[in-house]
């Protein structure tokens, strides 16, 4: 009986989406760890390295809101999700075939087109299927922990090991295998959520009478857009230029670099679901402030700590700020708007955040690195985390436990 209760559809969905989103970030971030290997075949400037990150983020920024719109409108979200996962898996494999920077740049753009809609689609389904007391945990586990385990922990270890054992092209070729497996489980196990289901039918308060224009004007929506943009400045500058800085400026081996970045991934994986779970108890805003503050110091650990062991420990601890990512990307936006606007709210926050933090930031960080050295992007990363922390002070609390404790609070627009 307990087994059946544990292996509920909610838990099954969380598990499947954990692998779906994890694989998205594994594929997205793999190139960051392969740059030192690719540079042996292509002559890449720091600006071009930034452009490879921006190429994906630029298209992701527009395809993510589109994905949110699709998740609110299409009849079969499962089919759309499976098509996108299969598509980006094929493109990931194709990156191993390129012979020029220009072609790699184009493939990164196509990958962004196919990966962008996946987060809004999966998160809008999960919000609908999650019990209220587990919403923060479920979304944090599938976003932060999946990102940490696959994108930041496994990717540097597995991808660098494959590149050392074979070459960087083979590392890309092998990504098709998990992609096909994930598509199979999506098709076999995911079901269509009830459209606005009982929740939409029971929500008769003023919040459900708001228009899309009102939603976009809600303080939490435009605040999460700004905060998530700053968060992406912190994250992308750190993940794109951190590995190159350690290898080129600190003269660390690629293996040691992979351990440091894996520590960031391990912290994201372990603390990435603990932090949102804490927010289910104490509220979204205090959680965002406490752990967002720690993010400021992650780049400093790479810049100024000389002991490799201490660097690994500090990067692990400061990565707890990654737990705030899921709150900004999906939890707070989805709790701030009517159910029928959740997909577009998540997609909008993710898309605009990608545009400024993921597209413009890597370009300017790369240019800054070419002028002032590779330490510049890491300082930019820390400034992004600082701005995110300051803006988080103005968020409106949305956690159900806090709303229930203050029953009578209406949606602030």
N, C-alpha and C positions, 0 to 999 in steps of 0.2 A: 504493500500500500504506500509506504514511504517513497519507494522507488518511483512509483507512478506519479506521486505528487511532486517529487523533485524534477522528474523529466517531463514537466508540463510543457505546453506549447510555448509559453513565455520563455522558459529556460532554453528550449530548443532553438527558438528564434534568436535569442541573445547569442547563443553559441555559433549559429550559422553566420550572423552578421558580424560577429567577432572576427571570423576568418575572412569574410568578404572585405571589410574595411581594412583589416590588417594587411591583406594582399594588395589593396590599393596603395597603401603607404609604403609597403615593401618595394613595389614597382616604381613608385614615384621617387623614392629616396635612394634607390640603388645606384643611380648615376653619380650621386655625390661621392660615394665611396669608391667608384670606379674612375673618377677623374684622374688620379695620379697614374693609372694604367693607360687610360685613353690618351693622355698627354704624350705618351711614347709613340703613338701613331699619328696624332694630330698635334699641331702647334696651337695650343689654346692660350689666349690671354685671360687675365682675371675677368675682364669685361665679358668675354665669350662664355666663361664658366657661369657668370651671373645670368647671361642670356639664355642658357640652357634651362635654368630654373624658371626664368621669367616666361619662356615660351609656353611651358605647360601651364603655369599659373594664369597667364593672360586668357587662354581659352577656357580654362577651368572657371575663371571669374564670370564668364558669360554663360557657360553651360550649366553651372550650378543652380542659378535661379531658374533656368529653363527646366532643370531636373525637378526643382521644387514645384513648378507649375504642373509638370507632367504627373508628379505624384498625387497632386490634388485632382487631376482631371481624367487620367487614363483608366480604362477598365481593368487591365491586367498589369499591375505594377511588377509582378513576378517575371513576366515575359520581358518587359523593358529592362529590368535589372539584369536578367541573365544575358541579354544581348549586349549590354554595355560591358559586363565583366568579360565575356568572350572576346569582344572587340579589342579592349585594351590589352588583353593577354597576347593577342596576335601581334599588336603593334610593339609590345615590349620585346617579343622575340625578334621582330624586324630590326630593332636598334642594333642588334649584333651583326647585321649585314652591311651597315653603312660604311662608306669610305671617305666621307667629307663632313665637315662641320655643318654645312648648309642642310644636308639631308637629315642629319641627326636633329637639327633644330626643327625641321618640318615634322618629323615623327614625334617629337616632344609636344608639339602643338596638337597633333591628332590625338595623342594620349590624353592630353588635358580635356579635349572635347568629350572623350568617352568616360573619363574618370570623374569629371565634375558632377554629373547628376547622381552619382551613386550614394554619396553621403545624405543629401536631402531625401532621396527615396527611402533608404534604409531607416533613417532616423524618424521620418514621418510615420512609417509603418510601426516602428518600435514604440513611439509615443502612444499610438492608438492601442497597442497590445500590452503595454506595461501597466502593472498595478501602481496606484498613486504613490505608495510608500517606497517603491523601488525605482521610480523614474530616473532619479539622478544617478543611482548605481548602474542601471541598465545602459543608459546613454553614455555614462563615463567609461564603463567597461568596454563597450563596443567601439568607442572613439579613442579614448586615451590609452587604455591598456592594449588594445589591438595595435594602435600606432606604435606604442612603446615596444611591444613584443616583436612585431614583425618589421616595422619601419626603422626603429632605432636600435633594437637589440640584436635580432636575428640578421637583419640586412647587412650591417657592417661585418659581422662574423662570417656569415655564409657567403656573401658576395665577394668579400676580400679573399676568403679561403679558396673559392672557386677560381677567382682571377689568378691567384698565385699558383694553384694546381694546374689549371688549364690556361685560360686567357680571359680577357674581359668580354669577348664576344660570346664564348660558351656560357658565361654567367647569365647573359641576356637570353640565350637560347633556352635554357632550362626553366625559365619562368613560365613557359606555356603549360607545364605539367600541373602545378597547383591551380592554375586558372581553369583548366578543363574540369578538374575535380570539383572546384567550388561551384561552377555552373551546374553540374549534375545535382548537387545537394540543394541548390536554390530551386531548381525545377521540381525536384522530388518532394521537398519538405515545406517550402514556404507557401502559405495560402493568402488569399486576398483578404485584407482587413475589412471589417464592416465599414462602409462609407459613412463617416461621421457617427455611425452606430448609435448605441443607446446614449452615449455621451452627448452627442449633438442634439438628440431629441430631448434630453433632460435639461440642457443648458438654456434656460429661458431668461436669464438675467440680461442686463444691458450690454454686457460684454459681447453677447452673440448678435447684437443688433448693430454693431459697428460696421462701417464700410471699410473697403480695402484702403481708402485714403486715410481713414482714422487710424488704421493699424500702422501704416507707414509713418504716421506722425506720433506714435506712441513713444514716450521717452526711452523706454527700455530697448526698443528696436533700433533707433538711430544711435543710442549709446553703445549697444552691443556691436553695431557695425563699426563704430570708431574704435572701441576697445579691442575687438577682434583684429582690426587692421594693425593696431599697434602690437598685438600679440603675434601676428604673422611676421611683422618686421623683426621681432625678437627671434622667433623660431627659425625662419628661413635664412637669415643672416648667420645664425649659429650653425645650422645644419649644412649649409652650402659651403661656408668658408672656414668653419672650425676644422674639418679634416685637412684641408689644404694648408691652413696655418700651422697645424701641428707637424705635418710632414716637411713642408718647405722652409718654415721659419724656425721652428723648434727642433727640426731635424730628428723627429721621432720616426721609428719604423712604421710601415703601414700596418703591421700587426698590433703594435702598441696603440696607434691611433684608433684602430678598430675596437680595442678594449675600452678606451675612454668613451667613444661614442656609444658603445654597447652599454656602458654604465648609465649614460643618459637614457638609453632605451629601457634598461632594467628599472630605473627609477620611474620612468613614465608608465611602464607596465604595472608595477606594484602599487605605486602611489596614485596612478592615474584613475583607478576606480575607487580607491580609499577616499580621496578628496571629494569627489561628487557624492559618495555615500555619506560623508560627514555633512555635506551641504543639505542632505535630506533631513538631518537632525538639527543643525544650528542655523540653517538658512543659506541662501545662495550668496548674498552680499558679503557677510563676514568671511565666508570661505574664500571668495574671490580676492579679498583684501589680504588675508593672512598668507595664503600660498602664492598669490601673485607677486607679493613683495620678494619672496625668495628667488623668483625668476631673474631678478635684476643681477644676481651675483653669479649665475652660471657661466657667462662669458668671461668674467674675471678669473674664474678658476683655471681656464685654459690659458689666459693671457699671463697671469702673474705667479701661478703656483709652479714650482720647479720639480717637486717630488711627483713622480708619475703615480705612485700609490695614493698619495693625498689628493691628487687631481681627480682620480677615479672616484674616491669617496665623496668629495665635495660636489662633483658633477652629478653623482647619484642623488645626493640630498637636495640640491637646488632644482633638480628636475621635477620635484613635487609640484612646482608651479604649473607644469603641464596639465595637472588635474583640472585647472581652471578652464582649459580649452573647450572641453565638452559643455561646461556651463555657458560659455559665451556663444558657442557655435549652435547649440541646439536646445539645451534645457531652458535657459532664461527666455529666448525668443518664443519657444513653443508654449511656455506657461504665461506669456504676456498677451497672447492673441487668441481669438476664437479658433476652435478646432479646424474649421474649414480653411483657415489661412496659415496653418502651421507649416505646410510644405514650402510655401513661398517665403515665409518669414525666415525659416532656416536657410533656404537657398539664397536669399538676399544678403543675409549676414555673412554667409560663407563666401558668396560671389564677390561682394564689394571688399571684404577683407582680403580675399585673394588678389584683387585688382591692385590695391595699394600696398599691401604687405608682401604679397607673393610675386607681383609683376614688377612694379616700379622699384621696390626695395632691392632685389638682387641686382638690377641694372646699376642703380646708383651706388650700391655697396661694392660692386665690381669695379666701377670707375674710381671710387674712393680708394680701393685696394691698389689700383694701378698708380695712383698719385701718391698716396701716403703709406702704402704697405698693407699687408694682410691683417694687421691689428685693427685697422679702421672699421671693417665690417663687424667685428666683435664688439667694438665700442658702440656702434650703431645698434646692434642687437640689445645691449644693455639699456640703452636709451628708450628703445621700443617697449621693453618690459616696464620701465619706470613710468612712461606715459600711460600704459595700460592700468597700472596700479592707481595712479591719480584719478583717472576717469572712472574707475570702478567705485569710487566713493559716492558717485551720484546715481547709482543703480537703484531701482525700486525693487524691494523684496518680492519674490514670487513663489518661494517654497510653500507647498501645501500646509506643512506643519506650522509655518508662521502665519499664513493667511487664515487658517482655522483658529489660531490663537487670537487673531484680531478680526474675527468675522464681522463684516459690515464694511470692510475696506472695498472700495470700488476700483475699477480699472482707471488708472490715471492717464489721460490723453492730453 
